[in-house]
Amino acid sequence: MATSAKYIFVTGGVTSSLGKGIVSASLAKLLQARGYQVTIQKFDPYLNIDPGTMNPYEHGEVFVTDDGAETDLDLGHYERFLNIRTSRANNVTTGRIYNNVITRERNGEYKGKTVQIIPHITDEIKENVKKLGESGDYHIVITEIGGTVGDIESLPYIEAIRQMRYEMGASNVIVIHLTLIPYLATSGELKTKPTQHSVKTLLESGVQPDILVCRTEHSLTKDIKAKIALFCNLAPDAVMESIDAESIYDVPLLLRKENLDTVVLGKLSLPAAGEPNLKSWKNFLTKLKNPQDKVTIALCGKYVELKDAYKSISEALVHAGAHQELKVNIRWIHSEDINETNVERMLADVHGLLVAPGFGNRGIEGKIISIKYAREQKIPFFGICLGMQCAVIEFARNVLGLTKAHSIEFDAETPDPVINLMENQKQVTQLGGTMRLGAYPCTVRKDTLAYEAYKKVNIRERHRHRYEFNNAYMKRYEEAGFIASGVNEENNLVEIVEYKPHPFFIGAQFHPELKSTVEKPHPLFMAFVQASYQKKQDQRRNNNE
């Protein structure tokens, strides 16, 4: 147990979307591999309390933690890299900071004083930064600051960093600044000026970065690093490149070559003897880059134009594939583009179908049509949340003969509401943070695909939904071979469904992708990829006969 944590801040400059989350997760992995207890938190500068009400096109996926927090997708990277669980404390927004301060003001906690950005907002930021560090569970807390230095929204966070460095000392608080070194093809040059200006902007706020990590398409020469160091008040060994990588999972090893972890520990006055133990990470990378075969899985969703909307799903497929030495080729299919006339053409040569979660009526019929095809053609099927609900609707219409069956989310007047609003959701009027969120227990039936995957009866999975399987129809489904293989016994909620006559047909009301990590791929994704590969082998065998 750590008694007093050290703090690392990761800021971004020049442009957004440089990969602060991946750099933060990679550094944390290197420090963890040296035996340090590390956690990462993300501070987002938007005014939403959390991203739960934001459109996926705005924000990408919403990552849900065990304690029910709706958070930034970077927390998914943190969990996947470190194989640890995050919580509500790991993601804080400006909206929550201001909400906390205003609530305190309304409660009279400031004793009539004028409430200001400094000290009240910055104090609230520092309190949230230190919350994890003061728990005694971590040696090092890495805090990623969202946005770009120079943004108005980021100024209170930069000021809070300045104050913490002053209050705690340079050996307890360091700043890593991630910038871009653009390459001008016309002149064949890497340009350092944007980085110089970005550091200057930080300096104007009273913060001198300790380390620069420079995103680049081409390797930085010693001369370029020396030039950056000179103009940014740094030692040359504190300027490091982060070159474009084949996979995000390469980044820890690339940053290790730059000695990022060694320099960080030196600046924090922590020992860095020997090499980090990255054996299991390297084994994973070896399998990832040297697959023995490949498998094609269709991912049917309504936000496929923005791959980040399904980030945890795509990474869970990568994890499961690599551990089975398979390359998973994802075929992205927009659910609005699929219909009765083209479904065979779009799905005929895939080895598995995953129907993704989502909200709203758009694209629902395309999902239902794709599920019908997978069920009839015995293509391995995996439905997640809304994908599971669409499987329930499809079965009702095409097998049980309930031709107008639907979810009341999409048709309040359906005569057969096989998907119904959860009882505790019927009085809910606000959107934010009001769904069934976080980890809940589930009891798995033996002699099912789910039990074969999990190899245990009692599991806990994370949820984000308002609607559920309507138990009034359970008997009819079970008589037709469509069973509930996982149930939350406390509330009698169906969590997992399967169609027994099918070689692999399974739907989960929860989000298994949120718990898949590099070290521990999720059991359902492992089973789905395995079944998809078996489908490919069967096709090969049939073609050879």
N, C-alpha and C positions, 0 to 999 in steps of 0.2 A: 504494500500500500504506500502511495506517495503521501507525504505530509504537506508539501507545498508545491504546486504545479508550476511549470514554466509555460509561457504563452507564445505562440507563433501566429502572426497575422499574415494572411495572404491577400494581397490587393491586386487589382488589374489595371493596366493602362493601355493607351493607344486605341484599342477597340474592345468591344465586348466579345463574348463567346470564344475566348482564347483557350479555355480549358482549365480554369482555376480549380474546379472540382477534381479533375483528374490529377493535377499537380499536387493538390492537397492530399488526396487519397494515396498517391504514390509515395509522397514523403512520409505519410503516416505508416505505410506498409514497411518502408525501410527502417523507420525507428522501431516499429513493432518487432521486426525481424532481428533487432539488436537487443530485445528483451524489455523494452520500455512499454509501459501501459499508456496507450495513446487514444484520444478521441478527437473527433472533428465536429465543428458546428458551422452552420451557414447563417449569415445575416443578410437578409434580402431587403433592399431599400424601398420596396413598394409599400403603399399604404393599406393594401389588403391585410386583414388580420392573418390570413394564411392563403395559400393558393387554391383552396377547396372550391371556391366559386368561379375560378377562372377557366375560360375556354382552353382546351388542350392546344389549339392553334396559337394561343397567347403564351403558353407556359410549358407545353409538353405535359408529360404525365404528372399526376399527383402521387407522391410516394407516401404511404401510410405506415406509421410506426406501430409497435405493439401496444403503446398506450393511447392509440387513437388519434394521434396528431396527423393532420394533412400537411405535407411538407414539400419542399423543393426536391426535384429529381436527383440533385447532387447527393442527397442522403442515401440514395440507392447505391451510388458509386462508393460511398464511405462503407456501407455494410458489405457490399460485394468484395471489396478489396481487403477489408480488415476482418471479416467474418465475426463481427460483433453487432449487437443491436443498438440502434439509436433510439432517441425518445423526443418528446416535446421540447426538451431543453436544447436539442441539437439544431433547431431551426427557429429563428426569431426574425420577424419582419418589423419594418418601421411602424406599420399599423399596430402591431401588438405593443411596441415600445410606447407609442403615443397613447394608446388605449389604457395601458397600465398607469401612466403618469396622470392622465385626465381622471381616471377612476380614483386615484389617491387624492387628487385635488378636490374632487366632489365629496370625498369622505373627510375632508378637513385635515388630512395628514401633513400638509405643508404649513399649517398654523397661520394662514392668512398671508403668506409670502407671495410675491409675484412669481409665477411659474414660468421658467425660461428654458431655452435650448441648453444653455450652460448656466447652472450645473445640472438641472433636473433631467433633461433628456440624456445628456452624456453620462450622468450617474446611473440611469436606468440601463443604458447600454453596457456600461462596465459591470454592473451587478449581474446581468445576464451572461456576460463573457466569463465571469468568475464562478458562476454557479456550478459548472462542471468541475472546474479546477479545485474548488473548495470542498468537493464531496469526499476527497481523500482516495478516490479510485484511480486517479491518473497521474502519471509523471508529467505528461505534456498535453496541452490542449491547443489544437490548431483551429483557428477561426478564419473562415473564408468570408471576405466582404464582397457581396454581390455588386454588380455594376462596374463602372469605370471611374478611376480617379479623375476628378474635375467635374463630375456630375454634381449638381446641387444636392441631390438626394443622399449622396455619400458623405457630405461634409461632416455631419455629426459623428459618424463612425470614425472618420480620420482624426477628428478632435479627441474622441475617446481613446484612440490608440496613443496619441501624443501624451495624453494625461497619464495613461497606464505606464508608458515608458518612463516618464518623469517620476511617478510615484514608486515604481517597483524596481527600476534600474535596468540597464541595457543587457545584463546577463540573465534577466528573467523574462524580458519581453523583446522579441525581435520581429522584424517585418521583412517578408519576402514579396517582392514586386514582380508580377508577371507582365511582360510587355511583348510587343511584336516587332521583329526586325524585318520589314518588307523587302522583297527582292524586285528590283526594276529590271525587267527583261531587256528593255531597249538599251540600257547602259551596262547590263550585266553586273549590277552592284547591289550589295546589301546596304540598306540605309539605316543609320543609327539615330538620325535626328529625332524621329518621333519618340524614341525611348528617352532621349535626353530631355525633351520637353515634358514627357510624362513624369519623370523624376523631379524635374523642376517644379511641377505642379504640386507634387507631394511635399517638397521642401517648403513651398510657400505656405503650407498648412502646418509646418513645424515638424514634419516627419522625414527622417533620413532612412531610406531602405537599407537593410543590412545585406541583402542578397538580391540579385537580379536574375530572374529566369526568363530567357528570351526565346519565344516561339519563332521558329524559322523554317524555311523550306530547304535551306542550304547550311552546311556546317559553318560555324563561326571560326575564323582564323584567330590565332593568338593576337595578331595586330588589332583586329576588330574588337576582341575582348578587352585589350589594353586601352583602346580608345574609349570604349564605353565606361570602363572603370575610372579613367582619368576625369571624364566629364561628369560622372555621377558620384564622385567621392567614395569609391569603393576599391578594395584590393582586387587585383585581377582574378584571384581564385574565387571571388564572390560573384563573378559574372559567369553564368552558365547557360548553355544552349538547351532548348527543348525542341528537338527537330521533329518534324512530322513523322509519325510512327505508323507502321502497318496495322497495329492493334493498340487499343488503349492499355492492354495488359503488358505491352512492351515498355511503357513509360517508367515504371519503377526501376527497371534494369538500365534504361538509358540515363536516368537521373543519378543512378548509382555510379555510372561511369564518369559523371561530372562531379562526383564526390559531394553531392548535395547534403546527404545525411551527415557526413563527417564535418563539413563546414558548419552546419546548423548546430550540431552538438558542441562544437568548439565555441561558438558564439554564446551558447547557453551554459557554458562551463560544466558540461556533462561528459563523462568518459565515453570514448568511442573506440575501445580496443577491439582488434580483430575485425572480421567481416560479418555482415548480417547473414542470418540463416535464411536463405531464399530457396532452399532445396525443393520444397513442395510447389512453390510458385514457378520455378524453372521447369519442373516436371509437367505442370499444367501447360505451360507455353510450348513445350516440346510436342505434346499431344495435339495442341491447338494448331500448330504449324505443320504437323506431319500426319494428317489424317490417313487412315487406311482405306476409307471409302467416303462417299457423300450421300446425302439424302435431301430431298426437296420437300419442304413443308410450306403450304399456303397459309398466310396469315390474312384473314378476312376481317377488315375493320373499316371504320368511317373516317379515320384521321390519318390514313397511310401516307398522305403527302408529307406529313411531319413525322419522321421516324421516332423522334423523341417522345411522341405521345404513347409509344409502346416500348420504351427503352428497357424496362425491367423484363418484359416478355422476350425481347430479342436477345438480351444478355443471358437469360435463363436457358434459352435454346442453345446459345454458344457454350455455356457451362456443361449442359447435358451432353451435347455433341462431342466436346473435347474429351470428356471423361470416358466416352465410348469410342474414342479415336475416329469420330465421324465429323465431316464438315457439313453443317446444316445450312443449306441454301434456302433463304426465306424468299418466297414469292409473295410480294405485297399485292393484295387484291382489294380494291375499293368496293365496299359492299353495295354502293349505289350503281356500280358498273356490271353487276352480275344479275342475270335473269334466267328464265326458263329456257330461252333459246341459245344462250351461250355458256351455260354452266358446265356442260360436258367438255367443251373446248378449253375452258379456263382451268378445270380441275382434273382432266383425264390423266395427265402424266405426273401428278403430285403423289407423294407417298403418305402424306398426312395433312389434315386440315385443322387449324387452330382458329376458332372464332373469338375475337377479342372483346373486351369489355367496352363500355361507353354509356352515354346517356342520350335520350331523345329519340324521336321516331325515324329520323333520316337514316336510310340504309337498312332498316330492319328486315324488310322483305328479302333483300339480297342475302342477308345472313341466313334466313330461314331456308331459302332455296338451296344455298350451298350445303347446309346441314342435311337436308333431304337427300341430296346427291351422295354425300359421304356415307349416310346411313344405308342407302340402297346399294351402293357399290362397295360397301364394306371397307371404305378408306378409314384408317385410324382418325378418330375425331376427339378433339379436346376443346371444350367450351369453358370460358372463364367469365364469371359474374353474368353480365348480360348475354354472353355466349351460351352459358348454361341455360338461362331463361329462354333463349331462342330455341334451344333444343327441346325444351319442354313444350313450347308452343307448336313447333313443327310436328312433334309426335302426336299431340292432341289432334291436330288438323288431319294429318295424313295416315295415321294408324288407328286412332280411337274414333275417328269419324266426326269429331267436333270441329266442323269446318270453319266456324267463326271464332274459335278459341283465340285468346290474345292475353296480353298483359294489360291491366287497367292503367298502366303508365301511358299506354299508347291508344287505348280504346276503353274509355270509362263505361261504355254501354255494351260491351261484349257480353253475350249470354253465357259464355264459359270463361270466366277469369282465372285461368290456370296459374297465372302469376298475379299475386294480390299484394296490396300495400301492407307492410308489417303493421301489426296492431299498435305498437308504440310510436308509429310514424303518422297516425291519422290526425293527430292534433297539432302536428308541426307546421309552422308557417314560415319560419326563417330558413334560409338555405345553408348558410355557413355552419359547418361543424355539427350538423344535426342528424346525419345519417348513422347507420350502424357502423361504427368505426373501431378499428383496432383488433387485437387478438382475442378470439373466443374459442372455447373448447369444442371439440367434435369427437363423437364416438363412431368408429369405423366398424362396419359389419365384416365378419370373417367370410371367407370364400367369395371375395369380390376383387375387382381390379385395384380398388383403392387400398385394400389390405395387403394385396400382393406388392404394391408399390411402397407403402409405408412400413410394412412389417410390424405394425403395432396397432392397438385398438384406440388409444387415446392420443389425440393430436391437438395442436392449437394453430390456428391460421388467422390471417388478417383480413378484415372485411371493409367494404365501402359500398353500401347499398341501402335502398329503402324498401325494395320489393322482394317477395319471397314466393316459393312454391306454395300453391294453395292445397293444403292437406285434405280438403274435401274431395279432391280427385285422386288421392293416393291409391285407393283400392283398384280403380280402373287401370291406372298405370302399372301397378305391380302385377296384375293379372295378365297384362300384355308383355311382361318381361322387362319393363322399364322401372328400375328399382331405386330406392333411396339407400345408398351404400354408406352414407355418412350423415349423422344427425346431431344437432345440438340438443341434448336431452333436456336441458333446463327449460328451454322455450319451445321445444318440439319443432325446431326449424330444420328443414332439409338443407344439408350443406353440400352433399355430393350425390349425383345421379349417374346411373349406368344403364345401358341397354344390353341385357345379358346375351341375346342371340348374336350380337356383333362382336368381332374379334377384339376391338378396342374402341369403345364409345363411352366417354366419361365427361361429365360437366361438374365444375366446382363453383359454388356460390361465392366463395372467398377468392382471394388473389394470391395463389401460390408463388407467382413470380417474385413477389416482394421478399421472399425469404431464401431465394437462391443465391449462393455465393460461389466464388471461385473454388474454395475448399470443400463446400457442401452443396452440390447441385440439388435442386428440389426433387424429391422422389417422383412426383407426378410428371415432371418434365423428363426425367430419366426414363420413366415407363413409356411416355408418349413417343420420345425419339426412338426408343428401342422397338416399339410396335411399328413405327413408320419405316424403320430399316427392315424389319421383318416383311412388311408389305413389299418393299423393293426387291428383297431376295425372292419372294414368292413370284413376283412378276418376271424376274429373270428366269426362274425355274420353268415357268409356264411358256416363256418365249423359246426356251431351248428344247422343249419337248416336241 
